[in-house]
């Protein structure tokens, strides 16, 4: 989103001078900041370029100065001077950093969805945000989030949910960490209260010390809650399953449950806590550029924050649920920012500074901060001033009077420094070890000598399952382990990434270099900020960009191809002729490995400016339907016919136009004579009639070859002669062909190749995204495994635990209720439904019913609907190898099943029609659809379903005739004797005479002998799978019945 605001620049020439720019466009996704020289001129300023410099002058004096960088002039400036207030605990922010973005960082890089929820539901105090700030911040890319958060699929729910605090506690251990903390620790123990989501952590040097920490944590939690711990769930690690822990649990009357070996998902809540904390830890370390030895400080801060952050499904934070009070977060600051701690007068003389500069590394409790100083000590302070714009590299330049060390943290770290301690939010609970250093009067803890254990801290945990927005979320997909983070072992050891800035992931927009004095100065501007090549939107952008040479070559190739094809010619148009504009469309083509394959440019007419009846007439152009493709492949499988594929390279450029159309000359390729224009001799991309022109051209060419279009599907072409039979199925420019003689296929491909420029792809492997494979016995399988894997990766569910059915048995999906939270942005849901619906209509009829249901909630939807849609993906994750199998055994005969779920829709009480038709042992056509009217009885509902099935049967009967199959009668099975009576007999009764005449199509077609109705038991009714959510056993039975 783009907003209009103001910006204050600090002059880099005149000290103390500030320049206010009004009506500035704030574009979060812009990769560079631009200043209009024209507007500066309108405002009375003067821009002087020359001698490699750029000067902005106003009233005779230079106010800004820049330098030439490549072919551009760049000005290094400060967006705003940092502010320092007199409050005891204050923060400074630059004007370029929105309030929402600042709170995102203060809260440990919390997802913007959760941030918005905290404000909307008033879950905390001390934070005020407006919707515009949230919207702008969420559209930005947060680099620390990108480097720190990449999640796998969620863990499943584990067992029952505790209804009271400490009724069930989850525990786990992470470690050894790749770096020893300042306190000498290598392991962290996490403890989670199942009921409230409140959690605690403790740091230890070895696993042997964990038992002591656990006992201390339990005592602290029990004192706070006023309850005993009743049940504990852990993995089978030796730190939990040993004699000492067993005796402790036994003496306390605590039930100890363990997971099965090497199945961490059984303790998914603890594993999720580990992932969540490590994501925040990485994000804070990445942004602050502090060394990894401070992982314990960052993790402690992450837990402190999570206790005061929202939990999915809960109306209050873990802190409020456990403590009974709403947390105040006005004291929060960005981890790793510059901090100026007040030095008590007792510790300084009259001439020494009253503040000491350090780095903020955590909280003691509300209003008390932990500050790391350059001698490696960490002290507790309450009177602190913060500069939240000074973090990472900028922290070194935050104080013009201080020179700092040139390492990432700006400090010298002792070998066994003091570890961070933390308590619960607004609680003063600390259990320091006996070997920790003495505490000074200012709250300073001297760095312990030797190997010291870290004091325990109390923290939070969250079930957050929100997707990240622009890299700013808490990770997608919910509870899970993360690749390279949590190993699937019983003790859930952790291995953190060694490289915080993987080189393959990014290129900086601005490359920085250090001057001899250690200052950071402006470098040069690169072509891209993410390593991806941007696709230009217009000719000028392409020819003036960093890849101008590549785009010019691509355009030359396109012009040459169109001239060689005779698509247009330059001529002088008649006076008054209306010229269609045209433009270039650019695309970077990538190979299967993700590498750049080529730059593609396409000249496109702006067909939206065409006039109906003048510039175009008929537009209809048929494309093949999936049922025809499946029927064709079923016949090929049964008869052992080879299946080949080809595509036409320039399909839309081969069509011949009926209208006389003129187009402007291509941008960048204009003739010297401006009076000339392009007279279109053939169709071109973008014209409204281009698809129809191509179909007419193709049909004429195939007619010359002896092919005739099918009466059932005009995109199916058939050639029958004394040499044999050949089938050709066309979908725009993709063609699949089969015959009982492979030599006939080769001759047809050669003949088509003479008429058009084609690519012979050989035996069909992938057609319209459907994978076609052939078994040794001639069986043909249609599946979409790769497509499903892409969806799982795209929606971060690649490693999610599969579910057994697409929809939980007996589910009734309702519209969003008044008490439910409506999704603000339905884009992701709509996209996912479209992606899944493609599967449901092509190769996965087992998902047709659930997609019919979920597609009804495209408008007002809640997280429940999104969760159900993701559940379909989890079902597909476990069944991605499934597909339709057409075999060689049995009679080639079309037969169908029809049924209805009477009044099954809870919102409208309308019924659901379900039918499926089989050929060659698998489904070729199916439907699951809500009926248009309310049925007064079960018989009426099933009669309406039968009428729909009969209409489909009549079409399939025509199609079967094209394949020379036995098509006299199409049999339809049903489990309703009432429908059989209505369909086979012209009965009129009080209970049936109101049924719409259109449904009595069934009687007419039965009487003609075109369809035959037969009875089958409900237990054998395959169409049941298309009507409602079934249990696993029935679902799998009917799924197998569809092939």
Phi, psi and omega in degrees: 000145180252135179234160177250128181211207179227160182217140178249121178259141175264121183302137176264013178242309183256117183295132178087352181276130176242143183241121180266123175255124182257161179052048180271133175280122178263106183246100186303325186270001180294136183274344176222159176263130185239140175240129182280119177294327180296318179290324175300320178296318178297330181273007176094006178267162182232132180252122182243123180245137178158157179055033178074012181233156174234123182242132173252117186243145179216125180054041173084358179236148180279125182251338176220145179223134178229184181222162181280127179236103186068236177258011182242160174250128184237141179245123175274128184211167173253129183294328179196148177285138181292146184250144174226120184263177182267003180292156182298326179223098187234162182230146175245137178225147175283155181294339180282351183257112183291162180299319180295318178296322178294315178293327174304317180284320179300325183268028175069036179063050177290144177299145184291335175296317177291325178297316178296322180295320179301320180287314185298319184264006175053052185276343180222169172245161177089010180223125177232125180223147174257160185297324181297319178296319178296317182295317180294315182294322183291339181276351180276159175266127178257107184301314178304324178294320180297316182284336188261337191235114169210114191248154170268187182293166185282154171282152177285163173296141184244106172069201183280163179257129179293143182258348179227152179304139178066011174293328176213130181236132177260143178224150176202166180232136175245136176145174358286144178284156181292340179233143174280134182291171178300332179271002178089012184268150176233352182231152173229132177257130180248137180233129185232129173277119186296325185287313188257341185083002178286141183217166180224154176226156176219141182254135180222157178282321180227169178286339182295334183272000185294320182304317180296320180295318182298317180298319179294320179296315181299318180297318180295315180296319180294324178294322180289313186279339184070024179225162176266151171288125184260322183217142180235137177238126180222176169275190185261025177297150183294340178292340178251327181259088178207173186295316183296314180293322178300317178295321181296312180297321180295315181294328181272353182073030182265130176280127182249111177254140181237159179275167171287145183306138176061029175230073182298340181295341177289343172242049188300329181297316179292320180296323178294319178300315179301313180299314183298315181293319181292326176299313180293322179299311180299315182300317182290322178291321179297312182293319183281343183057032175275155181293159184291346176299342180267021181299325181292321178296316180293320180292322176298319178295320178301318180289321177301317180292319184292336175291340182247015178252158185290152176247135180302130178089353180247147182269347179231164178285161175304323179300311181293322180294324184270322186263335179091003180232147179284131183287143173259122185248018182295343183272356186290145178224166182285125180300132177088002180280167179291138182227137179245104184270134179291133179263119180304146184297337178292343185249015178210159174265181188291340183259352181278154180302148181273353179229153178236131184274136177210200181233131180285123184231017175151182184243142169275305166197185187307121178088357178238132189239152176258122185244131177262127181253172188289349176270005178090357180276150176241123183236157179264131181220150175248330179266094186225142172245135186245147169241096185282355173274346180263095181212142183067226180301321184292342180295329181288339183253013187280342181230110185294344184262000182241135170259134184240164181296159187264018177265176188298328185257347181070038184203167173254125184261125176289162184293330181224055187295172181287132179277159179286143173242156184208156173232179177292158182301129179061023177235147179250071181241117178216132179241083183285149178283158182295333183266010176283158185291163178291153180263133178273172182293337180273004181091006183279133174256118181294144180299126180291150179266154181074210183256108183250148176274151180279136174298155182283162177216153179258138189216180181250177174210150181222148175270024188304125179241019184284149173283151179285151177249110178062033181080007184256011184268178178274018183100149184264154167089351175093196186303131178188167166272158181248144181302129180076012183239301181249112180285144183281057178246169186297330181262005175049050177298154185244139172234108181278156180293138178281325182262120179277340181231079179301129184294331183287349188268339186200160166234137183287143173294320179240121176270126183263150172226153183259132174280166180305333181276003177089356181286153175265127181237165182293137179254228182242157182271129177268174182288329184213153181264346184240000183088350178268142180276120180291146178265118183298152178258351180207165185300314183300322179294321180292318186278348179249002182272181183291343181245036182301321182297316180295316180292324178297318178297319179296320179292323177299319180295320180293317179297317180298320180294319181289324177291319179295329180278349182070034183291323179206165177219150178281131179204169179269115183287153176300152181299134179086004180290137178272122182264130175283131175287161177220166180206170180259138173245128186247142180213133173267116182271131179249147176278182182297333181271004179089351180283155180291126181266313179192164174262127184243128175238137182229129177276123187232132174281148178274080185296341180292350177264002178288153182251129180297138179082347179245306182265349177199156178242250179292143182240344188298133175219117184287150170230153183294152176256159184298325181298322178294317179298314181295320178296318178300315181289329176295318178295317179298321179293316183293325183262001178068032183272140177292152182236121181239166185219148173208161174223154181265124188290318184235055187304309186287348178268355182265344182290146180258135184274143173269331182268155174269115183236141178238143183231147176298157178294145182300135177305129180090351182231034181287143176286162177293338179267107182291350181275353180275155177214173182267116173271118185284120177264337178225169177291160182220157180305136177103336179291142181298325184269003184303315179299318180293320179301320179294318181295317179297318179295316180296315182299322178294318180294319180290328178297322177295333180273000178096010180271142176237140179288147178289146175288335181276322182218107183294353176267000176257119181249140186230136175235121179235127173208192184292342180276341181144200182231140179228134177249140179227117178249125187247132171231095185059258181248007176258132184229134172240138184224148179213154181200164176280358179223118183296332179293327176295321178299316181297320180294320179295316180298320179295320181292318177296323179295333177286331182274327183222161174279114186235167169242120178276111184265005177072213179295138184295129177241313177225123179229119182055037179081002180260126179279128181246118180233154184233130178277171181296331180274009180089357180297139178251128179244133175250123181213173180219050183299314182296319179297318178296318179297323176296319178296317181296319177293318183297325182256016172059043178234024184299328182244022179289151177289127181293156172247155193283334180225156180297327182226134179306141184306136177074008184295138173238107185276124184250158173297165180298123180278173182295328182275351183271153178275119180280137178294129181291317182244117182264007184301313182297319180296314181298318179298314181297319179298318178298317180296317181288326180294329176299319176296315184296335182261353184251301185227357186236073177296344179292347178253004184296319183296312183293327179288326175298324180286310185292333180290350179280353187240046180282340183269275183268108183224161183237181178295335177299316179295319179296320179296322178292322178295318177293331176296325175298320177297320179295324175297316179294330179300326180269354183228026186293342178277348182289155177189188179268129181245116177257120186255177182265348183274155174088169182279139177280093185218131179278129175218153185228166176231139181223138180201172180214147174258103187292126176052035186284340180277114185293338183277320185246347184061022172277160184265164180248129175271136175222127174214156178212140177241137184246149174208129180068024176092001181215166183287135173246341179209139179204164180201139172225112190211143177288132180291153186283335182233159178281129178271136183282344182207167178297319180298318180295319179298316181288331176292321175296320178296320179295321178299318178295319179294322179296318178300318178293323180297322180295321177292317179295330178297319176296315182297319179297325177297325177295331181265011179059038177266165176292106189235021180296312182226134173259120180275138178233125179265143177211160183250025180238115177293329178298318179293321178300319180295315180294322184283325183268346184226140178281065183275137173233121180221171180300325185276350184233351185290343180279350183297133184304141182302326184301331181283344178282006167307328181302310182300317184296314184287330175293318179296327179283347181082018180273331175226156178228130180263134180225156182262140170222156182290157179300328181294339181251009183279097183300328183293351176304327184291345182261004185248323187205168180284121183255162172290166188300318185294308179296320181301312182294324179298311182287330175298316177296329179294340179266006176096000000 
